[in-house]
Amino acid sequence: MTQKFYSLFVEHYLEGLLSPLGSVEVSGVITDSERRGIVLFFPKGTIQTGRHSLGLLAKVAQSDCSIEVYYEQIGETEVRSCLHKLLSVFSTLNCRASVEGKTLDDNDLPRFWIVVPSASQDLLNSFGAQLELENWTTGIYFLPNVFRLAIVAINQLPVTPETLWLRLLGRGAIQKQAVSELIALPSSNRLRQNVLDIVYRWRISVMTQTDLTLYDQELIMNLTEAYQEARAQAVQEGVEQGQRQIVENLLRFRFGSVDEELARVVDNLLQLAPDDFARFLLELSSLSRGELLARFDSHE
């Protein structure tokens, strides 16, 4: 038994995005012949999907579900395997409901989402998978509702902000395009920061590995831009933290402590251009508290 680094990335990625919305369980075990990430998700309440920042991913996760992400095209065998697992879950839930004197409606059963880079029309036809364009976008194919299973063909998803978080799980040019869109988001975007952190931690964890598969190597190449952005961001945050510590230590040495007024001075000092910042550091030792506050107020 071995774990594929791609699968670990998928699990960490989905767990990071979905955990604020509910309970996430990851498989933790991937066989050598399988290249997929497996996540079970149970929402903790009603998810308002209309304008949710996760877009289509939030809609996928609006009810109990299992999400399996494959990094390669699948065939009938993989779909049958997913159906077998799902039917086993149905049997367990129905037996439990029967003991409690309840009857489960189809909508009470979890849905199984198979996420793949692409899906052949022959495969979709063989299972009777159909689009539901009145409620869902292109690229989402549903088997007959009795099976509660859907196939997400990432290459067929429209290139919109709503599909970004699923397209980041694609391959090749599709994933690279999604990474570029991720980088282009405002630096204040919370999801952008979360995903960059996930990419950064995952990349660090595989840097010393030598047994990477071709799929792992392709993922590393596709995520390079995101990793570099996260690394630059981490360096910048480290520089800013170091500067803050320097200023606060100087102020403590000069005035004994850093109270609320001086803390505001620190915050404002860190916004200065490098030359102005260095000049203020040189002058700190000769300024009284009043002069420092007045000087900085006048500088603003």
CYANA upper distance limits for C-alpha pairs under 8 A (distance plus 0.5 A):
  1 MET  CA     29 VAL  CA      8.11
  1 MET  CA     30 ILE  CA      7.54
  1 MET  CA     31 THR  CA      5.81
  1 MET  CA     32 ASP  CA      6.68
  2 THR  CA     29 VAL  CA      7.74
  2 THR  CA     30 ILE  CA      6.65
  2 THR  CA     31 THR  CA      6.27
  2 THR  CA     32 ASP  CA      6.12
  3 GLN  CA      7 SER  CA      7.66
  3 GLN  CA      8 LEU  CA      7.77
  3 GLN  CA     28 GLY  CA      8.28
  3 GLN  CA     29 VAL  CA      6.65
  3 GLN  CA     30 ILE  CA      5.51
  3 GLN  CA     31 THR  CA      7.23
  3 GLN  CA     32 ASP  CA      7.62
  4 LYS  CA      8 LEU  CA      6.98
  4 LYS  CA     30 ILE  CA      7.13
  4 LYS  CA     32 ASP  CA      7.89
  4 LYS  CA     35 ARG  CA      7.08
  4 LYS  CA    213 THR  CA      8.47
  4 LYS  CA    216 ASP  CA      8.13
  5 PHE  CA      9 PHE  CA      6.75
  5 PHE  CA    206 VAL  CA      7.90
  5 PHE  CA    212 LEU  CA      7.94
  5 PHE  CA    216 ASP  CA      6.65
  6 TYR  CA     10 VAL  CA      6.87
  6 TYR  CA     35 ARG  CA      7.64
  6 TYR  CA     36 ARG  CA      7.80
  6 TYR  CA     37 GLY  CA      8.08
  6 TYR  CA    215 TYR  CA      7.56
  6 TYR  CA    216 ASP  CA      5.87
  6 TYR  CA    219 LEU  CA      7.58
  7 SER  CA     11 GLU  CA      6.70
  7 SER  CA     30 ILE  CA      7.91
  7 SER  CA     35 ARG  CA      6.80
  7 SER  CA     36 ARG  CA      5.56
  7 SER  CA     37 GLY  CA      4.75
  7 SER  CA     38 ILE  CA      8.24
  8 LEU  CA     12 HIS  CA      6.60
  8 LEU  CA     28 GLY  CA      8.30
  8 LEU  CA     37 GLY  CA      7.17
  9 PHE  CA     13 TYR  CA      6.37
  9 PHE  CA     37 GLY  CA      8.34
  9 PHE  CA    199 VAL  CA      8.28
  9 PHE  CA    202 TRP  CA      6.89
 10 VAL  CA     14 LEU  CA      6.58
 10 VAL  CA     36 ARG  CA      8.21
 10 VAL  CA     37 GLY  CA      5.77
 10 VAL  CA     38 ILE  CA      8.43
 10 VAL  CA     69 VAL  CA      7.78
 10 VAL  CA    169 LEU  CA      8.00
 11 GLU  CA     15 GLU  CA      6.40
 11 GLU  CA     26 VAL  CA      6.70
 11 GLU  CA     37 GLY  CA      5.97
 11 GLU  CA     38 ILE  CA      7.03
 11 GLU  CA     39 VAL  CA      6.90
 12 HIS  CA     16 GLY  CA      6.41
 12 HIS  CA    198 ILE  CA      7.47
 13 TYR  CA     17 LEU  CA      6.85
 13 TYR  CA    195 VAL  CA      7.53
 13 TYR  CA    198 ILE  CA      6.92
 14 LEU  CA     18 LEU  CA      6.34
 14 LEU  CA     39 VAL  CA      7.86
 15 GLU  CA     19 SER  CA      6.00
 15 GLU  CA     24 VAL  CA      6.52
 15 GLU  CA     25 GLU  CA      8.26
 15 GLU  CA     26 VAL  CA      8.16
 15 GLU  CA     39 VAL  CA      8.14
 16 GLY  CA     20 PRO  CA      8.45
 16 GLY  CA    194 ASN  CA      7.75
 16 GLY  CA    195 VAL  CA      8.20
 16 GLY  CA    198 ILE  CA      8.03
 17 LEU  CA     54 LEU  CA      8.42
 17 LEU  CA    191 LEU  CA      8.11
 17 LEU  CA    194 ASN  CA      8.25
 17 LEU  CA    195 VAL  CA      8.38
 18 LEU  CA     22 GLY  CA      7.18
 18 LEU  CA     23 SER  CA      8.45
 18 LEU  CA     24 VAL  CA      7.48
 18 LEU  CA     41 PHE  CA      8.25
 18 LEU  CA     61 ALA  CA      8.46
 19 SER  CA     23 SER  CA      6.48
 19 SER  CA     24 VAL  CA      6.35
 21 LEU  CA     43 PRO  CA      6.23
 21 LEU  CA     44 LYS  CA      6.78
 21 LEU  CA     45 GLY  CA      8.17
 21 LEU  CA     47 ILE  CA      7.97
 22 GLY  CA     41 PHE  CA      7.44
 22 GLY  CA     42 PHE  CA      6.04
 22 GLY  CA     43 PRO  CA      4.57
 22 GLY  CA     44 LYS  CA      4.96
 22 GLY  CA     45 GLY  CA      8.01
 23 SER  CA     41 PHE  CA      6.26
 23 SER  CA     42 PHE  CA      5.56
 23 SER  CA     43 PRO  CA      6.75
 23 SER  CA     44 LYS  CA      7.42
 24 VAL  CA     39 VAL  CA      7.31
 24 VAL  CA     40 LEU  CA      6.24
 24 VAL  CA     41 PHE  CA      5.20
 24 VAL  CA     42 PHE  CA      7.07
 25 GLU  CA     39 VAL  CA      6.24
 25 GLU  CA     40 LEU  CA      5.51
 25 GLU  CA     41 PHE  CA      6.97
 26 VAL  CA     38 ILE  CA      6.46
 26 VAL  CA     39 VAL  CA      5.10
 26 VAL  CA     40 LEU  CA      6.79
 27 SER  CA     37 GLY  CA      8.18
 27 SER  CA     38 ILE  CA      6.05
 27 SER  CA     39 VAL  CA      6.88
 30 ILE  CA     34 GLU  CA      6.83
 30 ILE  CA     35 ARG  CA      7.88
 30 ILE  CA     36 ARG  CA      7.96
 30 ILE  CA     37 GLY  CA      8.29
 31 THR  CA     35 ARG  CA      8.44
 35 ARG  CA     70 TYR  CA      6.53
 35 ARG  CA     71 TYR  CA      6.68
 35 ARG  CA     72 GLU  CA      8.22
 36 ARG  CA     68 GLU  CA      6.92
 36 ARG  CA     69 VAL  CA      5.54
 36 ARG  CA     70 TYR  CA      4.86
 36 ARG  CA     71 TYR  CA      6.74
 37 GLY  CA     67 ILE  CA      8.49
 37 GLY  CA     68 GLU  CA      6.09
 37 GLY  CA     69 VAL  CA      5.65
 37 GLY  CA     70 TYR  CA      7.41
 38 ILE  CA     66 SER  CA      7.82
 38 ILE  CA     67 ILE  CA      6.35
 38 ILE  CA     68 GLU  CA      5.04
 38 ILE  CA     69 VAL  CA      7.11
 39 VAL  CA     66 SER  CA      6.29
 39 VAL  CA     67 ILE  CA      5.69
 39 VAL  CA     68 GLU  CA      6.94
 40 LEU  CA     64 ASP  CA      8.33
 40 LEU  CA     65 CYS  CA      6.50
 40 LEU  CA     66 SER  CA      4.95
 40 LEU  CA     67 ILE  CA      6.83
 41 PHE  CA     61 ALA  CA      7.55
 41 PHE  CA     64 ASP  CA      6.29
 41 PHE  CA     65 CYS  CA      5.94
 41 PHE  CA     66 SER  CA      6.70
 41 PHE  CA     67 ILE  CA      8.32
 42 PHE  CA     61 ALA  CA      8.44
 42 PHE  CA     63 SER  CA      7.16
 42 PHE  CA     64 ASP  CA      5.12
 42 PHE  CA     65 CYS  CA      7.24
 43 PRO  CA     47 ILE  CA      8.12
 43 PRO  CA     61 ALA  CA      7.65
 43 PRO  CA     62 GLN  CA      7.14
 43 PRO  CA     63 SER  CA      6.60
 43 PRO  CA     64 ASP  CA      6.91
 46 THR  CA     62 GLN  CA      7.48
 47 ILE  CA     58 ALA  CA      7.73
 47 ILE  CA     59 LYS  CA      8.39
 47 ILE  CA     62 GLN  CA      6.13
 48 GLN  CA     52 HIS  CA      6.84
 49 THR  CA     55 GLY  CA      7.32
 49 THR  CA     56 LEU  CA      8.37
 49 THR  CA     58 ALA  CA      6.35
 49 THR  CA     59 LYS  CA      5.93
 49 THR  CA     62 GLN  CA      8.00
 50 GLY  CA     55 GLY  CA      8.17
 51 ARG  CA     55 GLY  CA      7.39
 52 HIS  CA     58 ALA  CA      7.22
 53 SER  CA     58 ALA  CA      8.43
 53 SER  CA    162 GLU  CA      8.28
 53 SER  CA    191 LEU  CA      8.47
 54 LEU  CA     58 ALA  CA      5.68
 54 LEU  CA    162 GLU  CA      7.35
 54 LEU  CA    165 TRP  CA      7.19
 55 GLY  CA     59 LYS  CA      7.26
 55 GLY  CA    161 PRO  CA      7.84
 55 GLY  CA    162 GLU  CA      4.64
 55 GLY  CA    163 THR  CA      6.83
 55 GLY  CA    164 LEU  CA      8.48
 55 GLY  CA    165 TRP  CA      8.24
 56 LEU  CA     60 VAL  CA      6.78
 56 LEU  CA    162 GLU  CA      5.94
 56 LEU  CA    163 THR  CA      6.01
 56 LEU  CA    165 TRP  CA      8.32
 56 LEU  CA    166 LEU  CA      8.05
 57 LEU  CA     61 ALA  CA      6.78
 57 LEU  CA    163 THR  CA      7.84
 57 LEU  CA    165 TRP  CA      7.12
 57 LEU  CA    166 LEU  CA      6.96
 58 ALA  CA     62 GLN  CA      6.64
 60 VAL  CA    113 TRP  CA      8.39
 61 ALA  CA     65 CYS  CA      7.22
 63 SER  CA    110 PRO  CA      7.41
 63 SER  CA    111 ARG  CA      8.22
 64 ASP  CA    109 LEU  CA      8.09
 64 ASP  CA    110 PRO  CA      5.29
 64 ASP  CA    111 ARG  CA      7.18
 65 CYS  CA    110 PRO  CA      5.29
 65 CYS  CA    111 ARG  CA      5.20
 65 CYS  CA    112 PHE  CA      6.13
 65 CYS  CA    113 TRP  CA      7.72
 66 SER  CA    110 PRO  CA      7.88
 66 SER  CA    111 ARG  CA      7.00
 66 SER  CA    112 PHE  CA      5.39
 66 SER  CA    113 TRP  CA      6.58
 67 ILE  CA    112 PHE  CA      6.67
 67 ILE  CA    113 TRP  CA      5.29
 67 ILE  CA    114 ILE  CA      6.58
 67 ILE  CA    115 VAL  CA      7.68
 68 GLU  CA    112 PHE  CA      8.47
 68 GLU  CA    113 TRP  CA      6.84
 68 GLU  CA    114 ILE  CA      5.60
 68 GLU  CA    115 VAL  CA      6.49
 69 VAL  CA    114 ILE  CA      6.65
 69 VAL  CA    115 VAL  CA      5.09
 69 VAL  CA    116 VAL  CA      6.54
 69 VAL  CA    169 LEU  CA      8.24
 70 TYR  CA     74 ILE  CA      8.14
 70 TYR  CA    114 ILE  CA      8.11
 70 TYR  CA    115 VAL  CA      6.63
 70 TYR  CA    116 VAL  CA      5.56
 70 TYR  CA    117 PRO  CA      7.71
 71 TYR  CA    116 VAL  CA      6.92
 71 TYR  CA    117 PRO  CA      6.83
 71 TYR  CA    169 LEU  CA      8.49
 71 TYR  CA    170 GLY  CA      7.83
 71 TYR  CA    171 ARG  CA      7.66
 71 TYR  CA    215 TYR  CA      7.82
 72 GLU  CA    116 VAL  CA      7.06
 72 GLU  CA    117 PRO  CA      6.67
 72 GLU  CA    118 SER  CA      8.20
 73 GLN  CA    116 VAL  CA      6.68
 73 GLN  CA    117 PRO  CA      6.79
 73 GLN  CA    118 SER  CA      6.25
 73 GLN  CA    119 ALA  CA      6.67
 74 ILE  CA     78 GLU  CA      6.67
 74 ILE  CA     79 VAL  CA      8.12
 74 ILE  CA    116 VAL  CA      7.89
 74 ILE  CA    119 ALA  CA      7.62
 75 GLY  CA     79 VAL  CA      7.22
 75 GLY  CA    123 LEU  CA      7.10
 76 GLU  CA     80 ARG  CA      6.59
 76 GLU  CA    123 LEU  CA      7.07
 77 THR  CA     81 SER  CA      6.68
 78 GLU  CA     82 CYS  CA      6.84
 79 VAL  CA     83 LEU  CA      6.70
 80 ARG  CA     84 HIS  CA      6.56
 81 SER  CA     85 LYS  CA      6.89
 82 CYS  CA     86 LEU  CA      6.65
 82 CYS  CA    112 PHE  CA      8.22
 83 LEU  CA     87 LEU  CA      6.51
 83 LEU  CA    147 PHE  CA      7.84
 83 LEU  CA    149 LEU  CA      8.04
 84 HIS  CA     88 SER  CA      6.78
 85 LYS  CA     89 VAL  CA      6.96
 86 LEU  CA     90 PHE  CA      6.80
 86 LEU  CA    112 PHE  CA      7.45
 87 LEU  CA     91 SER  CA      6.68
 87 LEU  CA    147 PHE  CA      8.32
 88 SER  CA     92 THR  CA      6.87
 89 VAL  CA     93 LEU  CA      6.70
 90 PHE  CA     94 ASN  CA      6.51
 90 PHE  CA    109 LEU  CA      7.40
 91 SER  CA     95 CYS  CA      6.64
 92 THR  CA     96 ARG  CA      6.72
 93 LEU  CA     97 ALA  CA      6.62
 93 LEU  CA    109 LEU  CA      8.48
 94 ASN  CA     98 SER  CA      6.54
 94 ASN  CA    103 THR  CA      7.86
 94 ASN  CA    104 LEU  CA      7.12
 95 CYS  CA     99 VAL  CA      6.82
 96 ARG  CA    100 GLU  CA      6.98
 97 ALA  CA    101 GLY  CA      6.65
 97 ALA  CA    102 LYS  CA      5.36
 97 ALA  CA    103 THR  CA      6.60
 97 ALA  CA    104 LEU  CA      7.33
 98 SER  CA    102 LYS  CA      5.95
 98 SER  CA    103 THR  CA      7.10
104 LEU  CA    108 ASP  CA      6.47
104 LEU  CA    109 LEU  CA      7.84
105 ASP  CA    109 LEU  CA      7.64
106 ASP  CA    145 ASN  CA      8.39
106 ASP  CA    146 VAL  CA      7.47
106 ASP  CA    148 ARG  CA      8.45
109 LEU  CA    148 ARG  CA      8.05
110 PRO  CA    148 ARG  CA      7.58
111 ARG  CA    148 ARG  CA      5.35
111 ARG  CA    149 LEU  CA      6.14
111 ARG  CA    150 ALA  CA      8.11
112 PHE  CA    148 ARG  CA      6.76
112 PHE  CA    149 LEU  CA      5.14
112 PHE  CA    150 ALA  CA      6.81
113 TRP  CA    149 LEU  CA      6.49
113 TRP  CA    150 ALA  CA      5.56
113 TRP  CA    151 ILE  CA      6.44
113 TRP  CA    152 VAL  CA      7.56
114 ILE  CA    149 LEU  CA      8.17
114 ILE  CA    150 ALA  CA      6.71
114 ILE  CA    151 ILE  CA      5.26
114 ILE  CA    152 VAL  CA      6.52
115 VAL  CA    151 ILE  CA      6.49
115 VAL  CA    152 VAL  CA      5.17
115 VAL  CA    153 ALA  CA      6.91
115 VAL  CA    154 ILE  CA      7.62
116 VAL  CA    151 ILE  CA      7.87
116 VAL  CA    152 VAL  CA      6.58
116 VAL  CA    153 ALA  CA      5.84
116 VAL  CA    154 ILE  CA      6.67
116 VAL  CA    170 GLY  CA      7.95
117 PRO  CA    153 ALA  CA      6.24
117 PRO  CA    154 ILE  CA      5.47
117 PRO  CA    155 ASN  CA      6.38
117 PRO  CA    169 LEU  CA      8.27
117 PRO  CA    170 GLY  CA      5.62
117 PRO  CA    171 ARG  CA      6.61
118 SER  CA    153 ALA  CA      5.18
118 SER  CA    154 ILE  CA      6.50
118 SER  CA    155 ASN  CA      6.09
118 SER  CA    156 GLN  CA      7.98
119 ALA  CA    123 LEU  CA      7.30
119 ALA  CA    124 LEU  CA      7.59
119 ALA  CA    153 ALA  CA      6.16
120 SER  CA    124 LEU  CA      6.99
121 GLN  CA    125 ASN  CA      6.50
122 ASP  CA    126 SER  CA      6.56
123 LEU  CA    127 PHE  CA      7.25
124 LEU  CA    128 GLY  CA      6.66
124 LEU  CA    129 ALA  CA      5.50
124 LEU  CA    130 GLN  CA      8.03
124 LEU  CA    141 TYR  CA      8.13
125 ASN  CA    129 ALA  CA      6.55
127 PHE  CA    143 LEU  CA      6.90
128 GLY  CA    143 LEU  CA      6.27
128 GLY  CA    144 PRO  CA      7.32
129 ALA  CA    141 TYR  CA      5.82
129 ALA  CA    142 PHE  CA      5.40
129 ALA  CA    143 LEU  CA      4.74
129 ALA  CA    144 PRO  CA      7.42
129 ALA  CA    150 ALA  CA      8.18
129 ALA  CA    151 ILE  CA      8.43
130 GLN  CA    141 TYR  CA      5.42
130 GLN  CA    142 PHE  CA      5.71
130 GLN  CA    143 LEU  CA      7.01
131 LEU  CA    136 TRP  CA      8.14
131 LEU  CA    138 THR  CA      7.34
131 LEU  CA    139 GLY  CA      7.98
131 LEU  CA    140 ILE  CA      6.54
131 LEU  CA    141 TYR  CA      5.27
131 LEU  CA    142 PHE  CA      6.80
132 GLU  CA    136 TRP  CA      6.07
132 GLU  CA    137 THR  CA      7.98
132 GLU  CA    140 ILE  CA      8.03
132 GLU  CA    141 TYR  CA      7.73
132 GLU  CA    142 PHE  CA      7.87
133 LEU  CA    137 THR  CA      6.09
133 LEU  CA    138 THR  CA      7.19
136 TRP  CA    140 ILE  CA      7.31
137 THR  CA    157 LEU  CA      7.68
137 THR  CA    158 PRO  CA      8.14
138 THR  CA    156 GLN  CA      6.79
138 THR  CA    157 LEU  CA      6.21
138 THR  CA    158 PRO  CA      7.45
139 GLY  CA    152 VAL  CA      6.25
139 GLY  CA    153 ALA  CA      5.46
139 GLY  CA    154 ILE  CA      7.00
139 GLY  CA    155 ASN  CA      7.88
139 GLY  CA    156 GLN  CA      5.04
139 GLY  CA    157 LEU  CA      5.39
139 GLY  CA    158 PRO  CA      8.46
140 ILE  CA    150 ALA  CA      7.39
140 ILE  CA    151 ILE  CA      6.46
140 ILE  CA    152 VAL  CA      5.22
140 ILE  CA    153 ALA  CA      6.95
140 ILE  CA    157 LEU  CA      8.30
141 TYR  CA    150 ALA  CA      5.99
141 TYR  CA    151 ILE  CA      5.60
141 TYR  CA    152 VAL  CA      6.85
141 TYR  CA    153 ALA  CA      8.36
142 PHE  CA    148 ARG  CA      8.39
142 PHE  CA    149 LEU  CA      6.75
142 PHE  CA    150 ALA  CA      4.84
142 PHE  CA    151 ILE  CA      6.91
143 LEU  CA    147 PHE  CA      7.00
143 LEU  CA    148 ARG  CA      7.55
143 LEU  CA    149 LEU  CA      6.21
143 LEU  CA    150 ALA  CA      6.39
144 PRO  CA    148 ARG  CA      7.78
144 PRO  CA    149 LEU  CA      8.39
145 ASN  CA    149 LEU  CA      7.88
153 ALA  CA    157 LEU  CA      7.43
154 ILE  CA    166 LEU  CA      7.57
154 ILE  CA    167 ARG  CA      6.42
154 ILE  CA    169 LEU  CA      8.32
154 ILE  CA    170 GLY  CA      6.43
155 ASN  CA    167 ARG  CA      8.34
155 ASN  CA    170 GLY  CA      7.73
155 ASN  CA    174 ILE  CA      7.42
157 LEU  CA    163 THR  CA      7.30
157 LEU  CA    167 ARG  CA      8.09
158 PRO  CA    163 THR  CA      7.43
159 VAL  CA    163 THR  CA      7.14
159 VAL  CA    164 LEU  CA      7.83
160 THR  CA    164 LEU  CA      7.03
163 THR  CA    167 ARG  CA      6.62
164 LEU  CA    168 LEU  CA      6.70
164 LEU  CA    178 ALA  CA      6.57
164 LEU  CA    181 GLU  CA      8.23
164 LEU  CA    182 LEU  CA      8.32
165 TRP  CA    169 LEU  CA      7.93
166 LEU  CA    170 GLY  CA      7.82
167 ARG  CA    174 ILE  CA      7.22
167 ARG  CA    175 GLN  CA      6.57
167 ARG  CA    178 ALA  CA      6.49
168 LEU  CA    174 ILE  CA      8.23
168 LEU  CA    175 GLN  CA      5.58
168 LEU  CA    176 LYS  CA      8.39
168 LEU  CA    178 ALA  CA      5.83
168 LEU  CA    179 VAL  CA      7.03
169 LEU  CA    175 GLN  CA      7.03
170 GLY  CA    174 ILE  CA      6.45
170 GLY  CA    175 GLN  CA      5.40
171 ARG  CA    175 GLN  CA      5.52
171 ARG  CA    176 LYS  CA      8.25
171 ARG  CA    219 LEU  CA      8.22
171 ARG  CA    222 ASN  CA      8.47
172 GLY  CA    176 LYS  CA      6.82
172 GLY  CA    218 GLU  CA      8.19
172 GLY  CA    222 ASN  CA      7.42
173 ALA  CA    177 GLN  CA      6.49
174 ILE  CA    178 ALA  CA      6.81
175 GLN  CA    179 VAL  CA      6.66
175 GLN  CA    222 ASN  CA      7.02
176 LYS  CA    180 SER  CA      6.82
176 LYS  CA    222 ASN  CA      5.87
176 LYS  CA    223 LEU  CA      7.78
177 GLN  CA    181 GLU  CA      6.88
178 ALA  CA    182 LEU  CA      6.68
179 VAL  CA    183 ILE  CA      6.76
179 VAL  CA    222 ASN  CA      8.14
179 VAL  CA    223 LEU  CA      7.31
179 VAL  CA    225 GLU  CA      7.64
179 VAL  CA    226 ALA  CA      6.84
180 SER  CA    184 ALA  CA      6.72
180 SER  CA    225 GLU  CA      8.09
180 SER  CA    226 ALA  CA      8.43
181 GLU  CA    185 LEU  CA      7.05
182 LEU  CA    192 ARG  CA      6.75
182 LEU  CA    226 ALA  CA      8.30
183 ILE  CA    192 ARG  CA      7.95
183 ILE  CA    225 GLU  CA      8.44
183 ILE  CA    226 ALA  CA      7.09
183 ILE  CA    229 GLU  CA      7.89
185 LEU  CA    189 ASN  CA      7.13
185 LEU  CA    192 ARG  CA      7.23
186 PRO  CA    192 ARG  CA      8.37
187 SER  CA    192 ARG  CA      7.67
187 SER  CA    193 GLN  CA      7.74
188 SER  CA    192 ARG  CA      8.42
188 SER  CA    193 GLN  CA      8.16
189 ASN  CA    193 GLN  CA      6.99
190 ARG  CA    194 ASN  CA      6.72
191 LEU  CA    195 VAL  CA      6.57
192 ARG  CA    196 LEU  CA      6.63
193 GLN  CA    197 ASP  CA      6.64
194 ASN  CA    198 ILE  CA      6.82
195 VAL  CA    199 VAL  CA      6.64
196 LEU  CA    200 TYR  CA      6.48
196 LEU  CA    226 ALA  CA      6.71
196 LEU  CA    227 TYR  CA      7.35
196 LEU  CA    229 GLU  CA      8.11
196 LEU  CA    230 ALA  CA      5.87
197 ASP  CA    201 ARG  CA      6.63
197 ASP  CA    230 ALA  CA      7.09
198 ILE  CA    202 TRP  CA      6.54
199 VAL  CA    203 ARG  CA      6.48
199 VAL  CA    223 LEU  CA      7.86
199 VAL  CA    226 ALA  CA      7.43
199 VAL  CA    227 TYR  CA      6.45
199 VAL  CA    230 ALA  CA      8.22
200 TYR  CA    204 ILE  CA      6.73
200 TYR  CA    226 ALA  CA      8.39
200 TYR  CA    227 TYR  CA      5.80
200 TYR  CA    230 ALA  CA      6.45
200 TYR  CA    231 ARG  CA      7.34
201 ARG  CA    205 SER  CA      6.80
202 TRP  CA    206 VAL  CA      7.09
203 ARG  CA    207 MET  CA      6.63
203 ARG  CA    220 ILE  CA      7.89
203 ARG  CA    227 TYR  CA      7.60
212 LEU  CA    216 ASP  CA      6.10
212 LEU  CA    217 GLN  CA      6.84
213 THR  CA    217 GLN  CA      6.74
214 LEU  CA    218 GLU  CA      6.58
215 TYR  CA    219 LEU  CA      6.71
216 ASP  CA    220 ILE  CA      6.77
217 GLN  CA    221 MET  CA      6.82
218 GLU  CA    222 ASN  CA      6.67
219 LEU  CA    223 LEU  CA      6.57
220 ILE  CA    224 THR  CA      6.49
223 LEU  CA    227 TYR  CA      6.61
224 THR  CA    228 GLN  CA      6.58
225 GLU  CA    229 GLU  CA      6.67
226 ALA  CA    230 ALA  CA      6.63
227 TYR  CA    231 ARG  CA      6.50
228 GLN  CA    232 ALA  CA      6.58
229 GLU  CA    233 GLN  CA      6.61
230 ALA  CA    234 ALA  CA      6.57
231 ARG  CA    235 VAL  CA      6.68
232 ALA  CA    236 GLN  CA      6.64
233 GLN  CA    237 GLU  CA      6.61
234 ALA  CA    238 GLY  CA      6.62
235 VAL  CA    239 VAL  CA      6.72
236 GLN  CA    240 GLU  CA      6.67
237 GLU  CA    241 GLN  CA      6.53
238 GLY  CA    242 GLY  CA      6.60
239 VAL  CA    243 GLN  CA      6.68
240 GLU  CA    244 ARG  CA      6.64
240 GLU  CA    270 LEU  CA      7.88
241 GLN  CA    245 GLN  CA      6.78
242 GLY  CA    246 ILE  CA      6.81
243 GLN  CA    247 VAL  CA      6.82
243 GLN  CA    270 LEU  CA      7.90
244 ARG  CA    248 GLU  CA      6.58
244 ARG  CA    266 VAL  CA      7.41
244 ARG  CA    270 LEU  CA      7.65
245 GLN  CA    249 ASN  CA      6.47
246 ILE  CA    250 LEU  CA      6.77
247 VAL  CA    251 LEU  CA      6.70
247 VAL  CA    266 VAL  CA      7.17
247 VAL  CA    281 LEU  CA      7.91
248 GLU  CA    252 ARG  CA      6.62
248 GLU  CA    258 VAL  CA      7.29
248 GLU  CA    266 VAL  CA      7.57
249 ASN  CA    253 PHE  CA      6.65
250 LEU  CA    254 ARG  CA      6.60
250 LEU  CA    284 LEU  CA      8.28
251 LEU  CA    255 PHE  CA      6.22
251 LEU  CA    256 GLY  CA      7.71
251 LEU  CA    257 SER  CA      7.36
251 LEU  CA    258 VAL  CA      6.99
251 LEU  CA    262 LEU  CA      8.34
251 LEU  CA    284 LEU  CA      8.39
252 ARG  CA    256 GLY  CA      4.98
252 ARG  CA    257 SER  CA      4.95
252 ARG  CA    258 VAL  CA      6.46
253 PHE  CA    257 SER  CA      8.17
254 ARG  CA    285 SER  CA      7.30
255 PHE  CA    289 ARG  CA      7.93
258 VAL  CA    262 LEU  CA      5.95
258 VAL  CA    263 ALA  CA      6.51
259 ASP  CA    263 ALA  CA      6.47
260 GLU  CA    264 ARG  CA      6.91
261 GLU  CA    265 VAL  CA      7.08
262 LEU  CA    266 VAL  CA      6.83
262 LEU  CA    293 LEU  CA      8.43
263 ALA  CA    267 ASP  CA      6.86
264 ARG  CA    268 ASN  CA      6.73
265 VAL  CA    269 LEU  CA      6.47
265 VAL  CA    293 LEU  CA      7.89
265 VAL  CA    296 PHE  CA      7.80
266 VAL  CA    270 LEU  CA      6.83
267 ASP  CA    271 GLN  CA      7.49
268 ASN  CA    272 LEU  CA      7.60
269 LEU  CA    277 PHE  CA      6.87
270 LEU  CA    277 PHE  CA      7.68
272 LEU  CA    276 ASP  CA      6.47
272 LEU  CA    277 PHE  CA      6.03
273 ALA  CA    277 PHE  CA      6.55
274 PRO  CA    278 ALA  CA      6.69
275 ASP  CA    279 ARG  CA      6.73
276 ASP  CA    280 PHE  CA      6.78
277 PHE  CA    281 LEU  CA      6.93
278 ALA  CA    282 LEU  CA      6.98
279 ARG  CA    283 GLU  CA      6.94
280 PHE  CA    284 LEU  CA      6.57
281 LEU  CA    285 SER  CA      8.37
283 GLU  CA    287 LEU  CA      7.07
284 LEU  CA    292 LEU  CA      7.89
287 LEU  CA    291 GLU  CA      6.14
287 LEU  CA    292 LEU  CA      6.16
288 SER  CA    292 LEU  CA      6.47
289 ARG  CA    293 LEU  CA      6.78
290 GLY  CA    294 ALA  CA      6.52
291 GLU  CA    295 ARG  CA      6.13
292 LEU  CA    296 PHE  CA      6.46
293 LEU  CA    297 ASP  CA      6.52
294 ALA  CA    298 SER  CA      6.60
295 ARG  CA    299 HIS  CA      6.57
296 PHE  CA    300 GLU  CA      6.69
